[in-house]
């Protein structure tokens, strides 16, 4: 567990958000009512985020893949998963999570509860953190190289002998 706290902040947020998404999908996302034989009677029930559209299951698989991908260096310390290629894989999984959740919310649009919107917000937050992590990793990609050595001609237009041409 100590290795988890040594992970970067973006990785910790992504792990927490994707775990929260999987738990939040157990909440009632839609309220379904069925009409019975009489007009006054209706039977109503709840469906979770896992039920209804298949995109809920796809979103859960993306969230689970994000959890496994981000927890892999914690569970197996010999994996060195640093740098922007790792962040790009997380971002692709995060975009898949966000898109599947959005499609699920659109397809099951008729009887949604507030929990569906909370799930969409968590999925979009996971996607945003993953994309920001790629942007941060991509921005520092070339900073670990030493600066190029300046040539003597660029320092004043003089030749290496010290005399101007």
Secondary structure as UniProt FT lines:
FT   HELIX           2..5
FT   HELIX           9..24
FT   TURN            25..26
FT   STRAND          28..35
FT   STRAND          42..48
FT   TURN            49..50
FT   HELIX           55..75
FT   TURN            77..78
FT   HELIX           84..107
FT   TURN            110..111
FT   HELIX           114..139
FT   TURN            140..144
FT   HELIX           152..155
FT   TURN            160..161
//
